[in-house]
């Protein structure tokens, strides 16, 4: 991690180890990511935190749609959209289909 150069994020990035937005200072990002790699995942808290902050669209970029399905279960009947990009074979085709 010490050799990796970090930059302030251009968008808010949430961590699923503490369900809070990442800091903007590169040294704090490096420290937090180092801790994040060994911490348990708090996905439900992360989704709830993002929803409280105003997020209503959740896009899963990865294989299958496990996280999109979990997001739907967590948010239930509350207004939101959770989609996965893997539905049409992944890649750009999956993204366009999503």
C-alpha distances in whole Angstrom, upper triangle without the diagonal:
4,5,5,8,9,13,16,17,20,21,21,18,19,17,19,18,19,21,21,20,16,16,17,15,11,10,12,10,7,9,11,9,7,11,12,11,13,16,19,20,22,24,27,26,24,27,29,27,27,30,31,29,32,30,33,31,28,27,26,24,24,26,29,30,29,27,30,32,30,30,34,35,33,34,38,41,39,38,35,34,32,32,30,29,30,34,35,33,30,28,30,34,32,30,34,36,33
4,6,8,10,13,16,18,22,23,23,21,22,20,22,20,22,24,23,21,18,17,17,15,11,9,12,11,8,9,12,11,10,13,15,14,16,19,22,23,26,27,30,29,27,30,32,29,29,33,33,31,34,32,35,34,31,30,29,27,27,30,33,33,32,30,33,36,34,33,37,38,36,38,41,44,42,41,38,38,35,35,33,33,33,37,38,36,33,32,33,36,35,33,37,39,37
4,7,10,13,16,18,21,23,24,21,23,21,24,23,24,26,25,23,19,19,18,16,12,12,15,13,10,13,15,13,12,16,17,16,19,21,25,25,28,28,32,31,28,31,33,31,30,34,35,33,35,33,36,34,32,30,29,27,27,29,33,33,33,31,33,36,35,34,38,39,37,39,42,45,43,42,39,38,35,35,33,32,33,36,37,35,32,30,32,35,34,32,36,38,36
4,6,10,13,15,18,20,20,18,20,18,21,20,22,23,22,20,17,16,16,14,10,11,13,11,8,12,13,11,11,15,16,15,18,20,23,23,25,26,29,28,25,28,30,28,27,31,32,29,31,30,32,31,28,27,26,23,24,26,30,30,30,28,30,33,32,31,35,36,34,36,39,41,39,39,35,34,32,31,29,28,30,33,34,32,29,27,28,32,30,29,32,34,32
4,7,10,12,15,18,18,17,19,19,22,21,23,23,22,19,16,15,13,12,8,9,12,10,9,12,14,12,13,17,17,17,20,22,25,24,26,27,30,29,25,28,30,28,26,30,31,28,30,28,31,30,28,26,26,24,25,28,31,31,31,29,31,34,33,32,35,37,35,36,39,41,39,38,35,34,32,31,30,29,30,34,35,33,29,27,28,32,31,29,32,34,32
4,7,9,12,14,15,13,16,16,19,19,20,20,18,16,12,11,10,9,5,8,10,7,7,11,12,11,12,15,15,16,19,20,23,22,24,24,27,25,22,25,27,24,23,27,27,24,26,25,28,27,25,24,23,22,23,26,29,29,29,26,28,31,30,29,32,34,32,32,36,38,35,35,32,31,29,29,28,27,29,32,33,32,28,26,27,30,29,27,30,32,30
4,6,9,12,13,12,15,16,20,20,20,20,18,15,12,10,8,7,5,9,11,8,10,13,13,13,15,18,17,18,22,22,25,24,25,24,27,25,22,24,26,23,22,25,26,23,24,23,26,25,24,23,23,22,24,27,30,30,30,27,28,31,30,28,32,34,32,32,35,37,34,33,30,30,28,28,27,27,29,32,33,32,28,26,26,30,29,26,29,31,29
4,7,9,10,10,13,15,18,19,19,18,16,12,9,8,5,6,6,10,10,8,11,13,13,13,16,18,17,19,22,22,24,23,23,23,25,23,20,22,24,21,19,23,23,20,21,20,24,23,22,22,22,22,24,28,30,29,29,26,27,30,29,27,30,32,30,29,33,35,32,30,28,28,27,27,27,26,29,32,33,32,29,27,27,30,29,26,28,31,28
4,5,7,7,11,13,16,18,17,16,14,10,8,8,6,9,9,13,12,9,12,15,14,13,17,18,17,18,22,21,23,21,21,21,23,21,18,19,21,18,16,20,20,17,18,17,20,19,18,18,19,18,21,25,27,26,26,23,23,27,26,24,27,29,27,26,30,31,28,27,24,24,23,23,23,23,25,28,30,29,26,24,24,27,25,22,25,27,25
4,7,9,13,15,18,20,20,18,16,12,11,11,9,12,12,16,16,13,16,19,17,17,20,22,20,22,25,25,26,24,23,22,24,23,19,20,22,19,16,19,20,17,17,16,19,18,18,17,19,18,21,25,27,26,27,23,23,27,26,24,27,29,27,26,30,31,28,26,23,23,22,22,23,22,25,28,29,29,25,23,23,26,25,21,23,26,23
4,6,10,13,16,18,18,16,13,10,10,11,10,13,14,17,16,14,17,19,17,16,20,21,19,21,24,23,24,21,21,19,21,19,16,16,18,15,13,16,16,13,14,12,15,15,14,15,16,16,20,23,25,23,24,20,20,24,23,20,23,25,23,22,26,27,24,22,20,19,19,19,20,20,23,26,27,27,24,22,22,25,23,20,22,24,21
4,7,10,13,15,14,12,10,6,7,9,9,13,14,17,15,12,16,17,15,15,19,19,16,19,22,20,21,18,17,16,18,16,13,13,15,12,10,13,13,10,12,11,14,14,13,14,16,17,20,23,25,23,23,19,19,22,21,18,21,23,21,20,24,25,22,21,18,18,18,19,20,21,24,26,28,28,25,24,24,26,24,21,23,25,22
4,7,10,12,12,10,8,5,6,9,10,13,13,16,13,11,14,15,12,12,15,16,13,15,18,17,18,15,15,14,16,14,11,12,14,12,10,13,14,12,13,12,15,14,13,13,14,15,17,20,22,20,20,16,17,20,19,17,20,22,19,19,23,25,22,21,18,18,17,18,18,19,22,24,26,26,23,22,23,25,23,20,23,24,21
4,6,9,8,6,5,4,6,9,12,15,15,17,14,11,14,15,11,11,15,14,11,14,16,14,15,12,11,10,12,10,7,9,11,9,8,11,12,11,13,11,14,14,12,13,14,15,17,20,21,19,18,15,16,19,17,14,18,19,17,17,21,23,20,20,17,18,16,18,18,19,22,24,27,27,23,23,24,26,24,21,24,25,22
4,6,6,5,6,6,6,10,13,15,15,16,13,11,13,13,9,9,12,11,8,10,13,11,11,9,9,9,11,10,7,10,12,10,10,14,15,14,16,14,17,17,14,15,15,16,17,20,21,19,18,14,16,19,16,15,19,20,17,18,22,24,22,22,20,20,18,19,19,20,22,25,28,27,24,24,25,28,25,23,26,27,23
4,6,5,8,9,10,14,17,19,19,19,16,14,15,15,11,11,13,11,8,10,12,9,8,5,5,5,8,8,5,9,11,10,11,14,15,15,17,15,17,17,14,15,14,15,16,18,19,17,15,12,14,16,13,13,17,17,14,16,19,22,21,22,19,19,17,18,18,20,21,24,27,26,23,24,26,27,24,23,26,26,23
4,6,8,11,11,14,17,18,18,18,15,13,14,13,10,9,11,9,6,8,9,6,6,5,5,8,10,9,8,12,13,12,13,16,17,17,20,18,21,21,18,19,17,19,19,21,22,20,18,15,18,19,16,16,20,19,17,19,22,25,24,25,22,23,20,22,21,23,24,27,30,29,26,27,29,31,28,26,30,30,27
4,5,9,10,12,16,17,18,18,14,13,15,13,10,11,13,10,8,11,12,9,9,8,6,9,10,8,7,11,12,10,12,15,15,15,18,17,20,20,18,20,19,21,21,24,24,22,20,17,19,21,18,17,20,20,17,18,22,25,23,24,22,23,21,23,23,25,27,29,32,32,29,29,31,33,30,28,31,32,28
4,7,9,12,16,18,19,19,16,14,17,16,12,13,15,13,11,14,15,12,11,9,6,7,8,5,4,8,8,6,8,11,11,11,14,13,16,17,15,17,17,19,20,22,23,20,18,15,17,18,15,14,17,17,14,15,19,21,19,20,18,19,18,20,21,23,25,27,30,30,27,28,29,30,27,26,29,29,25
4,6,9,12,15,16,17,13,12,15,14,11,12,15,13,11,15,16,14,14,12,10,11,12,9,7,10,10,7,8,12,11,10,13,13,16,17,16,18,18,20,22,24,25,23,21,18,19,21,18,16,20,20,17,17,21,23,21,21,19,21,20,22,22,24,26,29,31,32,28,29,30,32,29,26,29,30,26
4,6,9,12,14,15,12,10,14,14,11,12,15,14,12,16,18,16,16,14,13,13,14,12,9,11,12,9,9,12,12,10,13,13,16,17,15,17,18,19,21,24,25,23,22,19,20,22,20,18,21,22,19,19,23,25,22,22,20,20,20,21,22,23,26,28,31,31,27,27,28,30,27,25,28,29,25
4,7,9,10,11,8,7,10,11,8,9,12,12,11,14,16,15,16,15,14,15,17,14,12,14,16,12,12,16,16,14,16,16,19,19,18,18,19,19,21,24,26,24,23,20,21,24,22,20,24,25,22,22,26,28,25,25,23,23,22,23,23,24,26,29,31,31,28,27,28,30,28,25,28,30,26
4,6,8,9,6,6,10,10,8,10,13,13,13,16,18,17,19,18,18,18,20,18,15,18,19,15,15,19,18,16,18,18,22,22,21,22,22,23,25,28,30,28,27,24,25,28,26,24,27,28,25,26,29,31,28,28,26,26,25,27,27,27,30,33,35,34,31,30,30,33,31,28,31,33,30
4,6,9,7,7,10,12,11,12,15,16,16,18,21,20,22,21,21,21,23,21,18,20,21,18,17,21,20,17,20,19,23,23,22,22,23,23,25,29,31,30,29,26,27,30,28,26,29,31,28,28,32,33,30,29,27,27,26,28,28,28,30,33,35,35,31,30,30,33,31,28,31,33,30
4,6,5,6,9,10,11,12,14,16,16,18,21,21,23,23,23,24,26,23,21,23,24,21,20,24,24,21,23,23,27,26,25,26,26,26,28,31,33,32,32,28,30,33,31,29,32,34,31,31,35,37,34,33,31,31,30,31,30,31,33,36,38,37,33,32,32,35,34,31,34,36,33
4,5,5,6,9,10,10,12,14,15,17,19,20,23,22,23,24,26,24,21,24,26,23,22,26,26,23,25,24,28,27,26,25,25,25,26,29,32,31,31,28,29,33,31,29,33,34,32,32,36,38,35,34,32,32,30,31,30,30,32,35,36,35,32,30,31,34,32,30,33,35,32
4,5,5,6,9,10,11,13,14,16,18,19,22,22,23,24,27,25,22,25,27,24,24,27,27,25,27,27,30,30,28,28,28,27,28,31,34,33,32,29,31,34,32,31,34,35,33,33,37,39,37,36,34,34,32,33,32,32,34,37,39,38,34,33,34,37,35,33,36,38,35
4,5,5,6,8,10,11,12,14,16,16,19,19,20,21,24,21,19,22,23,20,20,24,24,21,24,24,28,27,26,26,26,26,27,30,32,31,30,27,29,32,29,28,32,32,30,30,34,36,34,33,31,31,30,31,30,31,33,36,38,37,33,32,33,36,34,32,35,37,34
4,5,5,6,8,10,10,12,15,15,18,17,18,19,22,20,17,20,22,19,19,22,22,20,23,22,25,25,23,23,22,22,23,26,29,28,27,24,26,29,27,25,29,30,27,28,32,34,32,31,29,29,27,28,27,27,29,32,34,33,29,28,29,32,30,28,31,33,30
4,6,5,6,9,10,11,13,15,18,18,19,21,24,22,19,23,24,22,22,25,26,24,26,25,28,27,25,25,24,23,24,27,29,29,28,25,27,30,28,27,31,32,29,31,34,37,34,34,32,31,29,30,28,28,30,33,35,34,30,29,30,33,32,30,33,35,32
4,6,5,6,9,10,12,13,16,17,18,20,23,21,19,23,24,21,22,26,25,24,27,26,29,29,26,26,26,25,26,28,31,30,29,26,28,31,28,28,31,32,29,31,34,37,34,35,32,32,30,31,30,30,32,35,37,36,32,32,33,36,34,32,35,37,34
4,5,5,6,9,10,10,13,14,15,17,19,17,15,19,20,18,18,22,22,20,23,22,26,25,23,23,23,22,23,26,28,27,25,22,25,27,25,24,28,28,25,27,30,33,31,31,29,29,27,28,27,28,29,32,35,34,30,30,31,34,31,30,33,34,31
4,5,5,6,9,10,13,13,15,16,19,18,15,19,21,18,19,22,23,21,24,22,25,24,22,22,20,20,20,23,25,25,23,21,23,26,23,23,27,27,25,26,30,33,31,31,28,28,25,26,25,25,26,30,32,30,27,27,28,31,29,27,31,32,29
4,5,6,7,9,13,14,16,18,21,20,18,21,23,21,22,25,26,25,27,26,29,28,25,25,23,23,22,25,27,27,25,23,26,28,26,26,29,30,27,29,33,36,34,34,31,31,28,29,27,28,29,32,34,33,29,29,31,34,31,30,34,35,32
4,6,6,6,10,12,14,16,19,17,16,20,21,19,21,24,24,23,26,25,28,27,25,25,23,23,23,25,27,27,24,22,25,27,24,24,28,28,25,27,31,34,32,33,30,30,28,29,28,29,29,33,35,34,30,30,33,35,32,31,35,35,32
4,5,5,8,9,11,13,16,15,13,16,18,17,18,21,22,21,24,22,25,24,21,21,20,20,20,22,24,23,21,18,21,23,21,21,24,24,22,24,27,30,29,29,27,27,24,25,24,25,26,29,31,30,27,27,29,32,29,28,31,32,29
4,6,8,9,13,14,18,17,16,19,21,20,20,24,25,24,26,24,27,26,22,22,20,19,19,20,22,22,20,18,22,24,21,22,25,25,24,26,29,32,31,31,29,28,25,25,24,25,25,28,30,29,26,26,29,31,28,27,31,32,29
4,7,9,12,15,18,17,17,20,22,21,22,25,26,26,28,27,29,28,25,25,22,22,21,23,24,24,22,20,23,25,22,23,27,26,24,27,30,33,32,33,30,30,27,28,26,27,27,31,33,31,29,29,32,34,31,30,34,34,32
4,6,9,12,15,14,14,17,19,18,19,22,23,23,26,24,26,26,23,23,21,22,21,23,24,23,20,18,22,23,20,20,24,23,21,24,27,30,29,30,28,28,25,26,25,27,27,30,33,31,29,30,32,34,31,30,34,34,31
4,6,9,12,12,12,15,17,17,18,21,22,22,25,23,25,24,21,22,20,21,20,21,22,21,18,16,19,20,17,18,21,20,18,21,24,27,26,28,26,26,23,24,23,25,25,28,31,30,28,29,31,33,29,29,32,32,29
4,6,9,9,9,12,14,14,15,17,19,19,21,19,21,21,17,18,16,17,17,18,19,17,14,12,16,16,13,14,18,17,15,18,20,24,23,24,22,22,19,21,20,22,22,25,28,27,25,26,28,29,26,26,29,29,25
4,6,5,6,9,10,11,12,14,15,17,19,17,19,19,16,18,16,18,18,20,20,18,15,12,15,16,12,12,16,15,12,15,18,21,20,22,20,20,18,20,20,22,23,25,29,28,26,27,29,30,27,26,29,29,25
4,5,5,6,9,10,11,12,14,15,17,15,16,16,13,14,13,15,16,17,17,14,12,9,11,12,9,9,12,12,9,12,15,18,17,19,16,17,14,16,16,19,20,22,25,25,23,24,26,27,23,23,26,25,22
4,5,5,6,9,10,11,12,14,16,14,15,15,13,15,15,18,18,19,19,16,13,10,12,12,8,8,11,10,7,9,12,15,14,16,15,16,14,17,17,21,22,23,27,27,25,27,28,29,25,24,27,26,23
4,6,5,6,9,10,10,12,14,13,15,16,14,17,17,19,20,22,22,19,16,13,15,15,12,11,14,13,9,11,14,17,16,17,16,18,16,19,20,23,24,26,29,30,27,29,30,31,27,26,29,28,25
4,5,5,6,9,10,11,13,11,13,14,12,14,14,16,18,20,20,17,15,12,13,15,12,10,13,14,10,12,15,18,16,17,15,16,14,17,17,20,22,24,27,27,25,26,27,28,25,23,26,26,22
4,5,5,6,9,10,11,9,10,11,9,12,12,15,17,19,18,15,14,10,11,12,9,7,10,11,8,8,12,14,12,13,11,12,11,14,15,18,20,21,25,25,23,24,25,26,23,21,24,23,19
4,5,5,6,9,10,9,11,13,12,15,16,19,21,23,22,19,17,14,14,15,12,9,11,12,8,8,11,13,11,13,12,14,13,17,19,22,24,25,28,29,27,28,29,30,26,24,27,26,22
4,5,5,6,9,9,11,13,13,16,17,20,21,24,24,21,19,15,16,17,15,12,15,15,12,11,15,17,14,15,14,16,15,18,20,23,25,26,29,30,28,28,29,30,27,25,27,27,24
4,5,5,6,5,8,10,9,12,14,17,19,22,22,19,18,14,14,16,14,11,13,15,12,11,15,16,13,13,11,13,13,16,17,20,22,24,27,28,25,25,26,27,24,22,24,24,20
4,5,5,5,6,9,10,13,15,18,21,23,22,19,18,15,14,16,14,10,12,13,10,8,12,13,10,10,9,11,12,15,18,20,23,24,27,28,26,27,27,28,25,22,24,24,20
4,5,7,9,13,13,17,19,22,24,27,26,23,22,18,18,19,17,14,15,16,13,11,14,15,11,12,12,15,16,19,21,24,27,28,31,32,30,30,30,31,28,26,28,28,24
4,6,9,12,13,16,18,21,24,26,26,23,23,19,18,20,19,15,17,19,15,14,17,18,14,14,13,15,16,19,21,23,26,28,30,32,29,29,29,30,27,25,27,27,23
4,6,9,11,15,17,20,23,26,25,22,22,19,17,19,18,15,16,18,15,13,16,16,12,11,10,12,14,17,20,22,25,26,28,30,27,28,27,28,26,23,24,25,21
4,6,7,11,14,16,19,22,22,19,19,15,14,16,16,12,13,16,14,11,15,15,12,10,8,10,11,13,16,18,21,22,25,26,24,24,24,25,22,19,21,21,17
4,7,10,13,16,19,21,21,17,18,15,12,14,14,11,11,14,13,10,12,12,9,7,5,6,8,11,14,17,20,20,23,25,23,23,23,23,20,18,19,19,15
4,7,10,13,16,18,18,15,16,13,10,13,14,10,11,14,14,11,14,14,12,9,6,5,6,8,11,13,16,17,19,21,19,20,19,19,17,14,16,15,12
4,7,10,13,15,14,11,12,9,7,10,11,8,9,13,12,11,13,15,13,12,8,6,5,6,8,11,14,15,18,19,17,17,18,18,15,13,15,15,11
4,6,10,12,12,10,12,9,7,11,12,10,11,15,15,14,16,18,16,15,11,8,6,5,6,7,11,12,14,16,13,14,14,15,11,9,12,12,8
4,6,9,9,7,9,7,6,10,11,10,12,14,15,15,17,19,18,17,14,11,8,6,5,6,8,11,13,14,11,12,13,14,11,10,13,13,9
4,7,9,9,11,9,9,13,14,13,15,18,18,19,21,23,22,21,17,14,11,9,6,5,7,10,12,12,9,9,11,12,9,8,12,12,10
4,7,8,9,9,10,13,14,14,16,18,19,20,22,25,24,23,20,17,13,11,7,7,6,10,12,11,8,9,12,13,10,10,14,14,12
4,7,8,10,11,12,14,15,17,18,20,21,23,25,25,25,21,18,15,12,8,8,6,9,11,9,7,10,13,13,10,12,15,14,13
4,6,8,9,10,12,14,14,16,18,19,20,23,23,23,19,16,13,11,7,8,6,7,10,9,9,12,15,14,11,13,16,14,12
4,6,5,6,9,10,11,12,14,16,16,19,19,19,16,13,9,8,5,8,7,8,11,12,11,14,16,15,11,13,15,13,11
4,6,5,6,9,10,11,12,14,15,18,19,19,16,14,11,10,9,11,10,12,15,15,14,17,19,19,15,16,19,17,15
4,5,5,6,9,10,10,12,14,17,17,17,14,12,9,9,8,11,11,13,17,17,15,17,19,19,16,16,19,17,14
4,5,5,6,9,10,11,12,14,15,14,11,9,5,6,6,10,11,11,15,16,14,17,18,18,14,14,16,15,11
4,5,5,6,9,10,10,13,14,15,12,11,7,8,9,12,13,12,16,17,17,19,21,20,16,17,19,17,14
4,5,5,6,9,10,13,14,15,13,12,9,11,11,15,15,16,20,20,19,22,23,23,19,19,22,20,17
4,5,5,6,8,11,11,12,9,9,7,9,11,14,16,16,20,21,19,21,23,23,19,18,21,19,16
4,6,5,6,8,9,10,8,8,6,9,11,15,16,16,20,21,20,23,23,23,19,19,21,19,15
4,6,5,9,10,12,11,12,10,13,14,18,19,19,22,24,23,25,27,26,22,22,24,22,19
4,6,9,9,12,11,12,11,14,16,19,20,21,24,26,24,27,28,27,24,23,25,24,20
4,6,6,8,8,10,10,13,16,19,21,21,25,26,25,27,27,27,24,23,24,23,19
4,6,8,9,11,11,14,17,21,22,21,25,27,26,28,29,28,25,24,25,23,20
4,6,8,11,12,16,19,22,24,23,26,28,28,30,30,29,26,25,26,24,21
4,6,10,12,15,19,22,24,23,27,29,28,29,29,29,26,24,25,24,20
4,7,10,14,17,20,23,22,25,27,26,27,27,26,24,22,23,21,18
4,7,10,14,16,19,19,22,24,22,24,23,23,20,18,19,18,15
4,6,10,13,16,15,18,20,19,20,20,19,16,15,16,14,11
4,7,10,13,12,16,18,16,18,18,18,14,13,15,13,10
4,7,9,9,12,14,12,14,14,14,10,10,11,10,6
4,6,6,10,11,9,11,12,12,8,8,11,9,6
4,6,7,8,6,8,8,8,5,5,8,7,5
4,6,5,4,7,10,9,5,7,10,9,8
4,6,7,10,11,9,6,9,10,7,7
4,6,8,9,6,5,8,9,6,8
4,7,9,7,6,9,11,9,11
4,7,6,4,7,9,9,10
4,5,5,6,9,10,11
4,5,5,6,8,10
4,5,5,6,9
4,6,5,6
4,5,5
4,5
4
